[in-house]
Structure formats: structure tokens, C-alpha cells
Amino acid sequence: MPRRRPRLARGVSSPSSSNVLCQLIDRAPDIIFRVRLAPRPRLEYINRAVLAISGYSPEEWYADNGLASRIVHPGDRRKLRALAASRGLSPQPAVLRWTRKDGTIVRTEISAIPIHNRQGTLVAVEGVARDTTAGRHEDTSRAGDRFLRAAFEQAPAGLARIGADGRFLQVNLRICELTGLTAAELLGMRLHDVAHPDDIDRDVALLRHLRLTDGANGAVEHRCLHKDGSPVWVKVMACRLRHTGSPTDILVVIDRVPPPPGQDEEERRLTYAGIDVDTDRLNVSWNGRPVALTLKEVLLLRYMIRHGGEMLARDRLLRDVWGYEPSGRSRTLDVHVCRLRRKLPPLTDTLVTIGHFGYTLAQPPSAPPRG
């Protein structure tokens, strides 16, 4: 006679049913979460739906306790504080706008319930967050949104949304092609970070103009520095956006243009004692062999060659090459000079230290005197 399987107590799941339940929760289209309140609030569980809705993976949510408040739109943070203060006791769901990782806005509806232990102490909050963005628009509006999203992503010119400080908030594929950088890399940078070092001031001036002038727009042409080091001439057009929920949103259009005519080849290339500097590509070679230098090392070398024979004060070098006013004693300049001497032997005797004042680049012994 076959043995009967033991019956499970009511409310107790078998291991197999627990696994199925876990899989159902993890595959649910809505965000399911649990926040532990004691001894201090922390996210205890969140399912995979959070990646599709917020753009951030569960691992990123677990690692960053402040993420839940940072992604909430500034205009809805008062609602978030009220939701946190209620600890799941509010009878109505909270509607909050989130800023996704790619910079787009989604509307979420959050419902939470309090969890008490046997002593009646509130120990956790569990809840569901649902993306209600699509449900608030007519079909035609959703189709229009899809068209605008596709137009942004597939535009033949580079398109980006940036903040008032120039930081990239959203980029399309064309900007990635122009710069050689991925979208993830660009989202951690600012507009002038992709400009040629000689042209950074143009982007800075453009953003200053947009900040100071209401409803302004402007355009500049300059070199963008590709990830491989090659210069790309582009036209940067920018305007402040209205009715986006943020008064500081700026739309930037970047398109490739031909370089201006009549560039001086002698100005583009500098030579010194067998050292060649390509001032566009910021490449350096010695006796025909490439030399690996950092960007600041190239800029310092280029500056010294252009001002050969001059006594260059430390403050002047830090201001003109590094772009900041020095405050106190800094070893940055000395370290870079030491590296240049080590990597480029001709500079060992000609890049001369002038006490505590600064440096000078003398003429090499075999070179005829200037003039």
C-alpha cells in the first residue's frame, strides 16, 4: 500500500512552493520591496522589476542607501518625506515622479503596509511601486512619446540633455560616435570634458551665457577630442528647455563640421631636440618613436616649448596649464616635470629648475641660438 505524503500545516509552504513564489515575485512587472526599520532603516529586499522601471539594478539599490531619495523628482520630495513619516500607515498610495538613470521621468504609484512583530512593534514596511506613466496618456500621446524617444536616439546629429553645470543627463548614439565614449561614460562627464583642452573656455562661456540669459540659445564651433586622441571639429548649439519640470534643463545639438581653412601646419606641430608634439591630437614622439604621456604632461610640455627661454613662475604654470589659482605649496608641478625628464631624455639637462621660483626650458646644446 503506497505511503501517504504528510500534510503540511496551514500557512506553511513546501520548499518547492517557496521557490515558485520567489520566482513569481522576482518576475513581477511591479516593484516589490521590503524596508527594515530597526535598528536603522535599510532596504532588505527589492525585486528585478526595479531595473526596468528605474534603470538601476537591485545591486545598485542595495549598495546605495540614498538612491531612493535622490531619484525622486525635487518637486515630489515633500511627498516622499510624508510617506517615510507615515511608515506605511497612509491609506492612500503616494504618486511620485522618479528620474531614471538615463534621465527620463517616470510616474510611480507606491503603496506600503506596516509590518509588526509579535510584541506589536513596527519593524518593517513592505510595499509595491507601480509604473503609471503610460496609463496617464491617451494612445496617441503614447505613440507621440515613442516617436520622440526614437527621434532622439536615432537623430543624425548628436543630441544631449545637460544640467546647468554642463553635466550630461541624457545622450544619444550620435554623440557616442563623435566622442568614441559610451553613454555610461558620458553620463559621468560634463560638456567641456569632451572638448579639446584649448577650446574648453568656449563651452564654459556658452553655458554661462545660457545661465545668465532667460530663454537664451547660442552656438560655438571648436574641436572635440575623440577617445582615441584625434580632434573632431564640431558645432555645438544649445538652448534652455521650457516645461520639462526642471528650469535648468538644456538641450545640446552637436554636429560635425569641416575644420576652418588655413590652419598653420607649423603651429599645429612643435619640435624641440628631436621631440615632436602634435598640438591637435596631443601626441608626442621622440626621434620618430611615440612616447606615452598623460594629457597634463603633453599640455605642460607644449606650453614650455611655446615659451622656450622664458622664466616660467610656478604660479603661472599652474594657472595656464592646470587652470586654477594655486593656494599654498603644491607638488603637482614638480611631479609632472620629473616625469617629463624621465620619459624624454633631451629634457634632462634643458628643463632647468630655477630655485623656488619655477622652471625654464633652455635651448638644447646642439641648437643654434634664436634670432
Secondary structure, DSSP 8 states (H G I E B T S, - for coil): ---------TT---HHHHHHHHHHHHH-SSEEEEEE-SSS-EEEEE-THHHHHHS--HHHHHH-TTHHHHSB-GGGHHHHHHHHHHTT--SS-EEEEEE-TTS-EEEEEEEEEEEE-TT--EEEEEEEEEE-TGGGS-HHHHHHHHHHHHHHHH-SSEEEEE-TT-BEEEE-HHHHHHH---HHHHTTSBGGGGB-GGGHHHHHHHHHHHHHSTT-EEEEEEEEE-TTS-EEEEEEEEEE-SSSS-TT-EEEEEEE----S---HHHHEEEETTEEEETTTTEEEETTEEE---HHHHHHHHHHHHTTTS-EEHHHHIIIII-S---S--SHHHHHHHHHHHH-TTHHHHEEEETTTEEEE---TTS----
